[in-house]
């Protein structure tokens, strides 16, 4: 299958476009020929399985978003239900469970609580069970929400397929030898698409640079993850304020640094990201320079990994404390070196 050079080049181009753009562009694929599209897709899985795991999330995110976008446009709603069941989400029509006529008017389908919890987007308060109608063990949904659940399920299915391909070492080695030069090109292309991230997590002294919530979001981004909307807003608002208020950067410099932070996110789009960061910085839109959410809100949406153990009201207050501690340590070390030098003279 992969020995045909033209077909192989098309598959590599298919993967390359996803890596570069973070999305599947219909103009680059022949959707009119489903058989060829499926052949290209399954062949691309083999290629992607040989790439660094950070690429997997970007690839899976692009494919899953393509599926959910097209499913929302599908007139035959049975197609959504069928795809959901194929990916582990049991769906029943709202008419099949005993609910009031008002709820039957408001919702389209119902999903078992366990399936719902398994596939909901992480750290998004809109998807918390407390914000949903739950009747007799089922969560009531509209078709658009069901398509969003399907997106998560498809992404996980793709990651699982890639993991199984990696486990098949005989296949992996034989394919790798066949496409070694093309794999190298893809890895180089991906590496060039990522700007060097600013120093995150622990510094050279092993001490934390940022509050735990910010470090958790940065860690997810650095690993090629796909943080929730509220997590991205928290990081952008925090970093903008920190760079301007604590490190003396201009707002324009801060915007550039924050945009670069998001380059390894699975669905990174520079134009959209820059506009959103500028909006948070007050440069466009309502001209309001936003603060990061308070700790209580971050705890409620599951972003705080220490459940408020920092003892502050906002991540910026925790960061100010960290900076004061580091400066005090630096002054103490400088004083100690001075005393030691004086004693040796």
N, C-alpha and C positions, 0 to 999 in steps of 0.2 A: 504493500500500500504506500509506504513512505519512500519507495525507491524511485518513483516518478519525480524527476527533478522539478518540473513546473509545478506539480501539485505540492511538493514539499516547500517550495518557495512561497506559494500562496498561503500555506499553513503558517509559516514563519512570519509572513507579513501580517496575517490575522492576529497573531500574538503580539507582534511588534506594535501595531496600532493601538491595541488595548493597553499595553504597558505605557506607551507615550501619552495617550489621551485619557486613560482611566475610564473609558467607556467604549461600547461597541457601536461603531458608526455604520448604519445601514448602507451608506453610499459605498462602503468598502467591501460589502459582501453581497452575494447573489441570493437574496431571500426568495426570489421567484422559483428557485430550484431547491426545494427542501432536502432532497437526498444529498446534493452536493454540500449544502450548509451543514447537515448533520455529520457528514464525513469529515468536513473541515473542523468542526467543533471537537469531535472525539479524537481526531489526530492532534489537535492543538493541546488537548489534555496531556498527551504523552510528552510533547515538547515542554509544556509548563512544569510537569513533574520533575524535570531535570534542572529547573532553574532554582535559585534561592527561594526559601519559603516566604520571604517578604513579598515576593512577586505573586504568590498564590492568592493572597487576600485581595490584591488589586484586580487580578484576573477574575476571581470568583465574584467580587463585588460588581464588576462591569457586566458580567453575564447575567447575574441575578437581577440587576436593575433593568437590563434589557427585557428580561422575561416579564417582570412585574409591570413595566410600562406598557408593553404590548397586551398583556392580559387585561389591563384596565380599559383598553380600547375594544376588547373582544365583546361582540354583541351577544354571543351565546355564552351565558353565564355558567352553563354546565362545564365549559372548558376550564374555568377557574377551579371549580369543585373537583374535577378530575385530576388536574395537576396537583392540587393540594393533597389529595389522597395518595398520589404517587410519591409524594415527598414526606409522608408521615403525618399529615394533618387531617384528622377525621372531621368531616364537615356534614352538617345536616341542615336542611332548609328550616327557616323559622316556623313554617307551617306544621312541621313535624313534631314540635314540642308544644306543651301546653302553656302558652303565655297569653297575656291580655291582648285584645285587638289593637290597643295603642302601641304596644311593643312590636306587634306584627307589622304595623305601619312604619315604625321607625327603623327596623332592622331587617336584614335579608337572610342571614344565616346564623348558625350557632356552632361553636367549637368547644370541645371538652376542655375544662380548666387546665388539665395536665398538658394537652397539646398547645394551648395558648401560652402557658408559662414557659414551655420549652422553646418557643420560637419568637417570643416578643423581643423587640429591639432593646438593647441594654441601656440602662441609665436614662430612660426617657419617661418622665412622670406621666405623660399622656397614656402610657400603656400599663401603668400599675393597675392591679385588679380593683383597687378601691375606686378607681375612676371609670369602671366598666359595669355594665349590667350583667349580673351572674344569676342565672335561673336554673335550679335543679342540676347543678354541676356543669352548666354550659355558659360560655361567655357569648353574649350577643354582639354581632358585628354587621357592618355594611360591607358591600363587596370591595370597596376601596381598601378598607382595613384588612380584609382577607388577602388581598393582593400584596399588601405589605408584609403580612406573615409569610406568604409564599416566597417573597424575596429572601427573607432570612433562611427559610428552609432550603431553597435552591442553593444559596451560598454555602451552607453547611454540607449539602450533598456533593457539591463540587470539591470542597476541601477533602471530604472523605474519599472521593474517587482518586484524587491526587495522592493521598496517603497510601491507598491500595496499590497504585501504580509504582510508587517508590518501593513498597515491600516486595514487588516482583523484580528482584535484582537481575535476573537473567534478561528480562525484557529491557530494563533500564540500561544495562551495560551495552546490549546490542544496538539499541537506538542511539545511545550516546555516541558510540563510535561512528555511526552513520551521519550524525548531524553535529559533530563536535565543533566545527567552525561556526556554524549558525548559532549554536548555543552561546559560544563566546561572544558573538556579535550582540545577541540579545542581552546578555549580562552587562556588557559594556554600555549598551544603550540605556539600560535601566539605571546603572550607576551614574551615568551622566545626567539623568533626569532628576536626580536628588541633589539638592544643595547640602553642603555640610551643615548639620544641625548645630545650633548653639550649644554650649556646654550645659548638660543637663544631669540630673540625678546627683551623684556624689562628686565632689571636687577631688583634687589631687591629695588633699588631706583626709579623704575618706568621709568627710562630713556632708550632710545634706545641703543642697543649694536652695531648694524650694520647699514649701509646705507639702505634707504628704499627698494632699489631693492633687496638687499640680504635678508632682512627681509621677503619680499614678497615670495621669492623662498623657504626660510626655513619654512615659514608658510604653504605653499602648501605641502611641504614634510612632515611636522609634522602631517598634517591632512590626510596623506595617499594618497596624490595626485600623479600625474604623470607628472612632469615638462618636458618641451620641451628639446631637445638636447642643444640648445644654453643656456637655463636657467641652465642646469646642468653644462655645461662647465664654465659658469660665476661663479657659486657658488664654484666649485672645484678650479678654478684658483685664485679666491679671497681669499678663506680660506687658501689655501696653502701659498700664499704670506703673508697673515696676520699673520698666526701662526709662520712662519719662520722669517719674517722681524720685526714684532712688538712684538712678544711674546717669541722669542728666542728658539722656538722648533727646533729640528733637522728635516731634510726633511723626514726621515723615520717616526718620531712621527707624523708629520703633515699629512702624507699619511694615517696613521692608523685612525686619527681623522676624516679626510674627508670621508674615506670609511664608517665609522660608521654613518656619517650624512645621508647617502643614504639608510640605512637599512629599513626604513619604506616606501620607494618608491614602488609603486605597482609592478614594474617588476624587483626588485632588484636581481642581480646575483653577488655574491661576487667576483668570479673569474674575470668576465668581468669588474666590477666596479673598482677593484684594479688595473687591468692593465691600464685602461683608466686614472685613477688618477695618476698612476706612469708615464704615458706618458706625462700628463700635467705638472708634476713636473720635467720632464727632466731626469728621471731615466731609461727610456727605449725609444726605437724609435729614433727620431731625436736628443735626448738629449738637448732639448730646454725647459727652464723653462718659461712657458707661463704666460703672464699678462692677467687679466680679460679684456673683451672688454671695450672700452671707452664708456662714457655716451651717446654720440651721437648715437652709434650703438645700445645701449640698448633701447634708446627712439624709434628708428626706428623699432625695432622688438616688441615693446609693453611690454618690461620687466620693464622699469622704471615707477613706479606708481605715481611719482610726476612730470613727464615731465620735468626733468632737474632742478627742483627747488633747488637742493643742490648747484648749482653754481660751480661745479668742472668738471674736464675732465675725471676722472676715479673714480670708487667706492673706490679704495684704498686711494685717496686723501680725500674723505669724511670721511673715517674711521679714518685717521690720525687726522682730525679735531675733531672728536668725542672723540678720546683718549686724545687729548690735553685739551679739555674742561673738561673731567672727572678728569684729573690730576690736573688742576687748581682748580677745585671745592674741590678736596681732600686736596690740600695744604691750601686752604682758611679755610676749616673746621678744619684742624689740628691747624692752627694759632689761630682760634677763641677759640678752646678748651683750648689752652695754655694761652691765655689772660684771659679767664674766671677763670681758675685754679689759676692764679697769683693774680687776684683780690679778690679771696676768702681766700687767705693766710694772 
